[in-house]
Amino acid sequence: MAHPSINYRALINSYSDIERHKECIANELRYYYSNVIKHSRAVVCTTNDDHTVVIMHLRIDQYRFYEIVVVTGPDYNKITNEIIPRIWSLISRATNICG
């Protein structure tokens, strides 16, 4: 049995209302992905080709967070070149919509 591939990308971002931000991300992901769930520490979803996406927010101080996108699944190239950039695009879109 082959091991699944995994890759991640992290940025430091500032949010005054992290819960609202996570809800906006979850809403944006629901347009494109299935099984979107907003947990207290992460937003999780699956792609239609069996990749799992986890978006975590780790607090640095009052407003700054490490925003980490982790993707695991069968296709490393797709994870790195398609899924992670697409997720960051959707996070950016959610941020622009919700502020």
C-alpha positions in Angstrom: 0.0 0.0 0.0 1.4 3.4 -1.0 1.7 6.1 1.6 -0.3 9.3 1.0 1.5 12.4 0.1 1.5 15.5 2.3 2.5 19.1 1.9 1.7 22.4 3.6 2.2 26.1 3.4 2.0 28.6 6.3 1.7 32.4 6.5 1.3 34.9 9.3 -1.9 36.9 8.9 -3.9 39.3 11.1 -7.6 39.0 11.9 -9.6 40.9 14.4 -12.3 38.3 14.4 -10.8 34.8 13.8 -14.1 33.0 14.3 -15.8 35.1 11.6 -12.8 34.5 9.3 -13.0 30.8 9.7 -16.7 30.8 9.0 -16.1 32.8 5.8 -13.4 30.3 4.7 -15.8 27.4 5.4 -18.6 29.1 3.4 -16.2 29.8 0.5 -14.9 26.2 0.5 -18.5 24.8 0.4 -18.9 26.1 -3.1 -16.1 23.8 -4.4 -15.5 21.0 -1.9 -17.5 18.5 0.1 -17.6 17.6 3.8 -16.6 21.1 4.9 -16.5 21.3 8.7 -15.5 24.2 10.9 -13.9 23.0 14.1 -12.7 25.3 16.9 -9.1 25.0 15.7 -9.4 24.1 12.0 -11.5 24.1 8.9 -11.5 20.7 7.2 -12.8 19.5 3.8 -12.2 16.8 1.2 -11.7 17.2 -2.6 -13.6 15.2 -5.1 -10.4 13.1 -5.8 -9.7 12.0 -2.2 -7.4 14.7 -0.9 -8.0 16.1 2.6 -7.5 19.8 3.3 -7.0 21.1 6.9 -6.7 24.9 7.5 -5.4 25.7 11.0 -5.0 29.0 12.8 -2.5 29.1 15.6 -2.5 32.3 17.7 0.7 34.3 17.9 -0.8 37.3 19.8 -4.2 39.2 20.0 -4.6 39.6 16.2 -1.8 37.6 14.5 -2.1 34.0 13.6 -0.1 31.3 11.8 -2.5 30.3 9.1 -1.5 26.8 7.9 -2.9 24.9 5.0 -2.1 21.1 5.1 -3.1 18.8 2.3 -2.8 15.1 2.2 -3.8 12.6 -0.5 -2.7 10.4 -3.4 -1.1 13.0 -5.7 1.8 15.1 -4.4 2.1 17.1 -7.6 -1.6 18.0 -7.6 -1.3 18.9 -3.9 1.6 21.2 -4.5 0.7 22.7 -7.8 -3.1 22.9 -7.8 -4.8 22.3 -4.4 -2.6 24.4 -2.1 -2.6 27.4 -4.4 -6.4 27.1 -4.9 -7.0 26.9 -1.2 -4.9 30.1 -0.6 -6.9 31.8 -3.4 -10.1 30.9 -1.6 -8.8 32.1 1.7 -7.9 35.4 0.1 -11.3 35.6 -1.5 -13.0 34.9 1.9 -10.9 37.6 3.5 -11.9 40.1 0.9 -15.6 39.2 1.2 -15.7 39.2 5.0 -13.0 41.8 5.8 
